[in-house]
Amino acid sequence: MSLSTDSLKGKVCVVTGAAKSIGLAIAVKYAEQGAKVALIDIDPLVEKSVEELVAKGYEAKSYILNITDRDAVLKCFEQIVADLGDIYALVNNAGVVDTRPFEENDEAVFEKMFKVNVYGTAYCIQGALPSMKKTGGKIINFASKSGKTGSALMGPYSAAKGAVIVLTQSLAFEYAKYGITVNSICPGITDATGVWSSVSAGYIESMGMQRDEIIEKFTAKIPLGRLTDIQDVVDFVFFLTASGEYCTGQAYNITGGREMH
Ligand SMILES: NC(=O)c1ccc[n+]([C@@H]2O[C@H](COP(=O)([O-])OP(=O)(O)OC[C@H]3O[C@@H](n4cnc5c(N)ncnc54)[C@H](O)[C@@H]3O)[C@@H](O)[C@H]2O)c1
């Protein structure tokens, strides 16, 4: 399905982790709808992704940023507002995963999972709020199905994504008075992405299974009988950005029915 609207024309939408994969697909969708898009990523590849958007006539700017560096995040958001104007939507898509038996997780793994997935999300929200409070807008945080029901071999990641869900709820209460809605989304295994490629490699090593066997095992648990597509996530994020005015503090599953609460 391809949703479309005029309502995002000229609005500033910021997407983190937008160099590739789900983040880039969301940024492309916003650009196609006439939004002014800020693409943030730690990976300099984000510059090339933006060049391609600009070459197509879209308004987009790249920002190379490590979202775990709070000072740099706050400066970057000031720069985005100076370059493009007040922010209407912030999509906190940047995230990292790790897969290994729980006992093998050292301090560095816990730190990375929480610093990028939780602190990074929080810092970007802090960066965007001074601007968003002026006009209202939409904040969409990436949690995961693993943040609702934890996944084996992914304890620290699951805990971090659970934290994103509860952070979302706190901010929904706190910022509703400014016309800002704050929601999180919980995708299931999403094909053709960095996170799934890393998780499946971890499963291959830890479970001694082949990739096809792993996909079969996980697909069997999904009522709608397939993994999540990037487009499923893009459509839902787009709906929440362009509509969903009466929805805040929620954690929406995009899992083909695999997760139901
Ligand atoms: N792919 C899945 O199966 C799946 C399932 C559920 C939730 N998610 C969540 O969806 C989001 C996107 O997943 P994906 O598979 O597209 O990821 P990906 O690995 O393909 O892309 C993530 C992007 O985030 C960027 N990034 C990582 N650390 C960063 C940092 N410190 N600062 C700035 N940018 C940083 C990376 O460079 C990369 O471009 C993540 O939050 C992930 O946890 C993914």
Ligand as a Chemical Component Dictionary entry (heavy atoms), coordinates in Angstrom:
data_LIG
# 
_chem_comp.id                   LIG 
_chem_comp.type                 NON-POLYMER 
_chem_comp.pdbx_formal_charge   0 
_chem_comp.three_letter_code    LIG 
# 
loop_
_chem_comp_atom.comp_id 
_chem_comp_atom.atom_id 
_chem_comp_atom.alt_atom_id 
_chem_comp_atom.type_symbol 
_chem_comp_atom.charge 
_chem_comp_atom.model_Cartn_x 
_chem_comp_atom.model_Cartn_y 
_chem_comp_atom.model_Cartn_z 
_chem_comp_atom.pdbx_ordinal 
LIG N1  N1  N 0  15.603 -4.939 11.537 1  
LIG C1  C1  C 0  14.825 -5.528 12.432 2  
LIG O1  O1  O 0  14.534 -6.729 12.341 3  
LIG C2  C2  C 0  14.284 -4.722 13.587 4  
LIG C3  C3  C 0  13.276 -5.263 14.390 5  
LIG C4  C4  C 0  12.782 -4.494 15.461 6  
LIG C5  C5  C 0  13.285 -3.228 15.700 7  
LIG N2  N2  N 1  14.279 -2.741 14.890 8  
LIG C6  C6  C 0  14.798 -1.403 15.175 9  
LIG O2  O2  O 0  14.648 -0.622 13.990 10 
LIG C7  C7  C 0  15.691 0.352  13.922 11 
LIG C8  C8  C 0  16.383 0.272  12.568 12 
LIG O3  O3  O 0  16.867 -1.057 12.373 13 
LIG P1  P1  P 0  17.666 -1.465 11.052 14 
LIG O4  O4  O 0  17.653 -2.929 10.968 15 
LIG O5  O5  O -1 17.176 -0.642 9.900  16 
LIG O6  O6  O 0  19.136 -1.002 11.479 17 
LIG P2  P2  P 0  20.443 -0.837 10.565 18 
LIG O7  O7  O 0  21.575 -1.411 11.351 19 
LIG O8  O8  O 0  20.222 -1.344 9.194  20 
LIG O9  O9  O 0  20.573 0.748  10.504 21 
LIG C9  C9  C 0  20.739 1.482  11.701 22 
LIG C10 C10 C 0  21.424 2.789  11.373 23 
LIG O10 O10 O 0  21.676 3.459  12.625 24 
LIG C11 C11 C 0  22.970 4.026  12.555 25 
LIG N3  N3  N 0  23.548 4.187  13.893 26 
LIG C12 C12 C 0  23.958 3.216  14.723 27 
LIG N4  N4  N 0  24.513 3.741  15.827 28 
LIG C13 C13 C 0  24.431 5.091  15.699 29 
LIG C14 C14 C 0  24.861 6.180  16.501 30 
LIG N5  N5  N 0  25.496 5.991  17.670 31 
LIG N6  N6  N 0  24.612 7.436  16.061 32 
LIG C15 C15 C 0  24.001 7.639  14.871 33 
LIG N7  N7  N 0  23.607 6.643  14.050 34 
LIG C16 C16 C 0  23.814 5.378  14.467 35 
LIG C17 C17 C 0  23.788 3.034  11.725 36 
LIG O11 O11 O 0  24.956 3.617  11.164 37 
LIG C18 C18 C 0  22.772 2.607  10.677 38 
LIG O12 O12 O 0  22.850 3.396  9.494  39 
LIG C19 C19 C 0  16.621 0.064  15.108 40 
LIG O13 O13 O 0  16.295 0.922  16.173 41 
LIG C20 C20 C 0  16.289 -1.380 15.459 42 
LIG O14 O14 O 0  16.588 -1.695 16.783 43 
LIG C21 C21 C 0  14.771 -3.440 13.836 44 
# 
loop_
_chem_comp_bond.comp_id 
_chem_comp_bond.atom_id_1 
_chem_comp_bond.atom_id_2 
_chem_comp_bond.value_order 
_chem_comp_bond.pdbx_ordinal 
LIG N1  C1  SING 1  
LIG C1  O1  DOUB 2  
LIG C1  C2  SING 3  
LIG C2  C3  SING 4  
LIG C2  C21 DOUB 5  
LIG C3  C4  DOUB 6  
LIG C4  C5  SING 7  
LIG C5  N2  DOUB 8  
LIG N2  C6  SING 9  
LIG N2  C21 SING 10 
LIG C6  O2  SING 11 
LIG C6  C20 SING 12 
LIG O2  C7  SING 13 
LIG C7  C8  SING 14 
LIG C7  C19 SING 15 
LIG C8  O3  SING 16 
LIG O3  P1  SING 17 
LIG P1  O4  DOUB 18 
LIG P1  O5  SING 19 
LIG P1  O6  SING 20 
LIG O6  P2  SING 21 
LIG P2  O7  DOUB 22 
LIG P2  O8  SING 23 
LIG P2  O9  SING 24 
LIG O9  C9  SING 25 
LIG C9  C10 SING 26 
LIG C10 O10 SING 27 
LIG C10 C18 SING 28 
LIG O10 C11 SING 29 
LIG C11 N3  SING 30 
LIG C11 C17 SING 31 
LIG N3  C12 SING 32 
LIG N3  C16 SING 33 
LIG C12 N4  DOUB 34 
LIG N4  C13 SING 35 
LIG C13 C14 SING 36 
LIG C13 C16 DOUB 37 
LIG C14 N5  SING 38 
LIG C14 N6  DOUB 39 
LIG N6  C15 SING 40 
LIG C15 N7  DOUB 41 
LIG N7  C16 SING 42 
LIG C17 O11 SING 43 
LIG C17 C18 SING 44 
LIG C18 O12 SING 45 
LIG C19 O13 SING 46 
LIG C19 C20 SING 47 
LIG C20 O14 SING 48 
# 
